[in-house]
Amino acid sequence: MKIYITGLPSGYEVEHLVRLFYPMAPLTLTPPEAGEDCVWAEKKPDGLWAMVRQGGKCAERSAPLPAPAEAGGETPEFSLASLTYDLLRQLDRNPPALGQDDRRAPGAPHP
C-alpha cells in the first residue's frame, strides 16, 4: 500500500490520517502503477478526489472544493482529509478506535 497525495501545498493531514489505517504505508511522490495498492488523494482545479485500491478492488469519492476559509469554509487540506477518512472508514470493517469505544459502557475503563 502506498500513499500518494497531490495538488496541495501540504499533504500532512491526509498522510497521517491514512496512517491510522495503514501504519507502514510509504508516501510516494510519483503516481502508483496501474493496479498497485494505494490511497490516492488529490485536489483538482474543480474539486477534491480520493481513491483506495486494494487487492484488485477500487473505491473512490469526490467532492466540490470548499468555500474559502476566510469566508467560513474549510481548508482544502482539511476537506480532502475528511473525504479520504470517510472513504477509508467505509471500506474498513474495523476502523481505528478513536476516543470512546462504542462497545464499552460509558465510563468503563479501557481493557
C-alpha positions in Angstrom: 0.0 0.0 0.0 1.3 3.4 -1.0 0.1 6.9 -0.1 0.0 9.4 -3.0 -1.1 13.0 -2.4 -1.1 15.7 -5.0 -2.5 19.2 -5.6 -2.0 20.5 -2.0 0.9 22.7 -0.6 1.0 20.2 2.3 -0.3 16.7 2.5 0.4 16.3 6.2 -3.2 15.9 7.3 -4.1 13.3 4.7 -0.9 11.4 5.1 -1.2 10.9 8.8 -4.9 10.2 8.6 -4.2 7.4 6.2 -1.5 6.0 8.6 -4.3 5.3 11.1 -5.5 2.6 8.7 -2.1 1.7 7.1 0.6 2.5 9.6 3.6 1.3 7.5 2.4 2.7 4.1 5.1 4.7 2.4 4.4 8.2 1.0 5.3 8.3 -2.7 5.9 11.3 -4.9 5.1 9.5 -8.1 1.7 8.2 -9.1 1.2 4.5 -8.3 1.3 2.0 -11.2 -1.9 0.7 -12.6 -3.4 -1.9 -10.3 -1.0 -1.1 -7.4 -2.5 -1.0 -3.9 -2.7 2.7 -2.9 -4.5 5.5 -1.3 -4.6 8.4 -3.8 -5.8 11.8 -2.6 -5.9 14.8 -5.0 -7.0 18.4 -5.1 -8.0 19.2 -8.6 -8.9 22.6 -10.1 -12.6 21.7 -10.0 -12.9 19.6 -6.8 -11.4 17.0 -4.4 -10.9 13.3 -5.2 -9.9 10.3 -3.2 -9.4 6.7 -4.2 -8.4 3.5 -2.4 -7.3 0.5 -4.4 -6.5 -2.7 -2.6 -6.5 -6.4 -3.6 -7.8 -5.6 -7.1 -10.8 -3.6 -5.7 -11.1 0.1 -6.1 -13.4 2.7 -4.5 -13.4 6.5 -4.9 -15.2 9.6 -3.8 -15.2 13.2 -4.9 -16.4 16.5 -3.5 -16.6 20.1 -4.6 -13.9 22.5 -3.4 -14.8 24.0 -0.1 -15.7 27.7 0.4 -12.6 29.7 1.2 -11.5 29.5 4.9 -11.7 33.3 5.0 -15.4 33.0 4.2 -16.0 30.5 6.9 -15.3 27.4 4.9 -12.7 24.6 5.5 -9.2 24.5 4.2 -8.7 22.2 1.1 -6.3 20.1 3.3 -9.0 19.5 5.9 -11.7 18.8 3.4 -9.5 16.3 1.5 -8.5 14.6 4.7 -12.2 14.4 5.7 -13.2 12.9 2.3 -10.3 10.4 2.5 -11.3 9.4 6.0 -14.9 8.8 5.1 -13.8 6.6 2.2 -11.3 4.6 4.3 -13.9 4.2 7.1 -16.5 2.9 4.6 -14.1 0.3 3.3 -12.6 -0.8 6.6 -14.8 -3.1 8.7 -12.6 -2.4 11.7 -11.9 1.3 11.8 -9.3 2.6 14.2 -10.5 3.2 17.8 -10.6 7.0 18.2 -11.7 8.1 21.7 -14.6 6.2 23.3 -15.0 2.6 22.1 -18.7 2.2 21.4 -18.7 -1.4 22.7 -17.8 -0.3 26.2 -20.3 1.1 28.7 -19.9 4.8 29.3 -17.2 5.4 31.8 -15.9 1.8 31.6 -12.1 1.6 31.8 -10.0 0.6 28.8 -9.0 -3.1 28.8 
